[in-house]
Amino acid sequence: MADAVQGPNNLERLIRHDRLVVALALGLITILAWVYLLRMAAQMHAASSEAEMHEAMGMRMASWGFADTGALFLMWAVMMAGMMLPSAAPVILLVLATYRRRGGRQARVSAGAFTAGYLAAWTGFSAIAAFAQAALHAAVLLSPAMSARSALLAGGFFIAAGLYQWAPLKNACLSHCRSPLQVLAAEWREGTAGAFRMGFRHGLFCVGCCWALMALLFAAGVMNVLWVAAIAAFVLIEKLVPLGIQIGRASGALLVLWGGYLIARSF
């Protein structure tokens, strides 16, 4: 009888230890991502100031090459990791505990594979965002600070993001992200490869939920750290707070109103 009690207790202690290790790892990755973003923001602020001075002197903005687009991709990928890992942490820790309870000796490895799959989905989004930014730059629609040059364009981004907050696809993806138990029950896969697939699929739903919010950075400034932090905090609230869905829809109405105001002011 004592062994029967001791076994579950040992398992729960092991799960708590695993959760602490993985939580610390996720926290460290998030901190490093934000350190990188703050350094990049400082460098790009200096570069944008120089570019604005050149524009004032009548010099055209230089075109971006493949290396510049690659740097943009890296910037977006790190930014997505820093923004999205905190909201994904509860699901990752739940996956870890589930693998451990099912007798998985590689529970931490499987949790790492799930996290890698999740980030892979956002890395794909980062590639699309980098090419979109390069295209906007080539069309001279972004300022040296990497924000929309015109209030008309910025307002369009805000209205699009606000309307998407009410879209059925948004609601379906957000409901998936807010219900990790249902996700695990319906889509559980064993092994490292299975964990990666689950993480990638979960990441796709999160991309479907949040991509329009990320596009707001084209209006406010891709390296505007305050906006990056505000969107990351909002995503966390939307996914984890009990009234997250209602808060998301209310924010959608506000985004549409603000976008309409920007457009009206542009005329």
Secondary structure, 3 states (H helix, E strand, C coil): CHHHHHHHHHHHHHHHHHHHHHHHHHHHHHHHHHHHHHHHHHHHHHHHHHHHHHHHCCCCCCCCCHHHHHHHHHHHHHHHHHHHHHHHHHHHHHHHHHHHHCCCCCHHHHHHHHHHHHHHHHHHHHHHHHHHHHHHHHCCCECCCCCECCHHHHHHHHHHHHHHCCCHHHHHHHHHHHCHHHHHHHHCCCHHHHHHHHHHHHHHHHHHHHHHHHHCHHHHCCCCHHHHHHHHHHHHHHHHCCCHHHHHHHHHHHHHHHHHHHHHHHC
